[in-house]
Amino acid sequence: MLRDPRRPPRLGETIELGAARLRVVAAMPDGRPREIEVRFLRPLASETLLWMQWREHGYVPFRPPAAGESVVVPKLDIASALFG
């Protein structure tokens, strides 16, 4: 989301971050990532991680899914989030 648009991540690309590894597993027709897989280097329940989710007009606590579960985060209308 915040990567330089001149260097978009490509399908199959793996991006290493400090606490996680991200891989683009599906792309839109224009090449933008549609789906990513995130693998964390420590358990999601680790006290070293703080989970938040944007709702309405601010961040709220978020509980990551347990092992074997999944979660779909609703899409965000960025204009509404920024300007109400």
C-alpha positions in Angstrom: 0.0 0.0 0.0 2.8 2.4 0.8 5.4 1.1 -1.7 6.7 3.4 -4.5 4.3 3.0 -7.4 7.2 2.9 -9.8 8.3 -0.3 -8.1 5.1 -2.3 -7.7 5.4 -5.8 -6.1 5.1 -8.5 -8.7 3.2 -11.8 -8.7 5.3 -14.3 -6.8 7.6 -11.7 -5.3 8.7 -12.2 -1.7 9.3 -9.1 0.5 11.2 -9.5 3.7 10.3 -7.2 6.6 11.7 -7.3 10.1 8.9 -9.4 11.7 7.3 -10.9 8.6 7.7 -12.3 5.1 5.1 -11.2 2.5 4.5 -13.0 -0.8 2.2 -11.8 -3.6 0.0 -14.8 -4.5 -2.6 -13.1 -6.8 -2.5 -9.9 -8.9 -5.1 -7.7 -10.6 -5.1 -7.4 -14.4 -3.0 -4.2 -14.1 -0.4 -6.0 -12.0 -1.3 -4.6 -8.6 -1.4 -7.2 -5.8 -4.8 -8.7 -5.2 -3.8 -11.1 -2.5 -0.8 -11.5 -0.3 0.4 -14.2 2.1 2.0 -13.0 5.3 4.2 -15.3 7.4 5.3 -13.9 10.7 8.6 -14.9 12.3 7.0 -15.3 15.8 3.6 -16.5 16.9 0.8 -14.0 16.3 -0.1 -14.1 20.0 3.4 -12.9 20.9 3.3 -10.0 23.3 5.9 -8.3 21.2 3.2 -7.7 18.5 0.5 -5.0 18.7 -2.5 -5.7 16.5 -4.8 -2.8 15.4 -7.4 -2.4 12.7 -8.8 0.8 11.1 -12.5 1.2 11.7 -14.6 4.2 10.9 -12.2 7.0 11.8 -9.5 5.5 13.9 -7.6 2.4 15.0 -9.2 -0.2 17.2 -7.7 -3.4 18.8 -7.7 -6.4 16.5 -7.4 -10.1 17.4 -5.6 -12.1 14.8 -7.1 -15.5 13.9 -6.0 -18.6 15.7 -3.9 -21.3 13.9 -6.0 -22.8 11.1 -8.4 -19.9 11.0 -8.5 -17.0 8.6 -10.0 -13.5 8.5 -11.1 -11.2 5.7 -10.6 -7.6 6.5 -13.3 -5.4 4.9 -12.1 -3.0 2.2 -11.6 0.6 3.2 -13.0 3.7 1.5 -9.9 5.8 1.9 -11.7 9.1 1.1 -14.2 8.4 3.8 -11.6 7.4 6.3 -9.5 10.5 5.7 -12.2 13.1 5.2 -15.3 11.7 6.9 
